[in-house]
Amino acid sequence: MTGEPWDASYHDGPAPWDFGGAQPAVMRLAAEGAFTGSVLDAGCGSGENALHIASLGASVVGVDVAETALALARQKAVDRRIKADFTTADALHLDRLRRTFDTVLDCGLFHSFDADERPPYVAGLASVTKPDGTLYVLCFSSEGPDTGPHPVTREDLTAAFNPNTGWHIATLENTKLETRYHNNGAPAWLATINRT
């Protein structure tokens, strides 16, 4: 998808996934010291997760195709006096960043891609993740009531992230993904995936 539909999500107020803070699951990971070294937030939106991680001292780059979201993220960084970089990038062409990261976060992006888009996206993630680096994927799950749009099965994740694509899923746990339309969060997967 081009940036235009994503950008339009921010034109009339917050996007459906932009509930006004960092995802609790991401905050828990950060509190556990999960985000080490250089960090990439792929599909950073208006920057809440990236800014939370950066506020703890990490070097963070957030990328998105939505220019309006990036402008919001940059302004938040200024207002909160947090150092983080936000730049335009197409998640299906992450190799164009021409750099690698120790830790990568995908919060709410993987589930937005269809079956044909997932392989190039996963390959792009591999191109920007250092060997032995860690990828965290937080996405809507197909398991449970009141699922979010485009829910992902366990099999979807294991098919995408496996040794043939340069990955090993270390852990896969049930959690919640907060949105503006789910009172108690939508069922979600939190996958910890190692770059092989």
Phi, psi and omega in degrees: 000147176281174182288337188301311179297323179293317181298321180299334180298339184258000188283329184246045182105185184299146174292159183304330182268358185260085188269001173105014178193177175287150178296134178306322179296323178291319178298321178295314177302316181297319179296332179274001179079027185288332186264093183251156178063213178280139187237134173248130172253103183275119185076053189287345182059224183276010165093004187300315180293313180301318181292323178297314180297317180295327181296341179267005173106359181281154173272112190237135170242126175253135179234149179198163174266347184271106183297324179296318178297317180295322177297319177297316181297316180297321180292321176299319180299318178294310183299323183267357181056048178245132179273116175205148180257136178233125186220155180282130176202146176271122183297339178275359179221049182296337179301337180292347176293333178055041174203165180236161185228154177283324183225136180233138176245130169241103178249102176080018180255314184307317184290349180276349182266144176275179186301325181285332182275337185297315181303312178293329178294313180297321177296321177296319176300317179299324183291338182252002180253126181297151173306136185070008175285173184235135175246133173248124178245121175246113186217160178300139179256150176278354184262123177116169180280159174055050181290157178280176178293147179057050180295149185251138176271163174303320180295326176300318181290315182291332176288325183279318187247097182211172182304331179292337179254008176092021187224159172221120178282114181278315178217150177219112186234155176277136178209202179232149174241117182285139173222175177282353186241004177240115184300322182243022182082154178267149176304137184215160169259142166240109181254132171257118190234128182262139176280125183267000000 
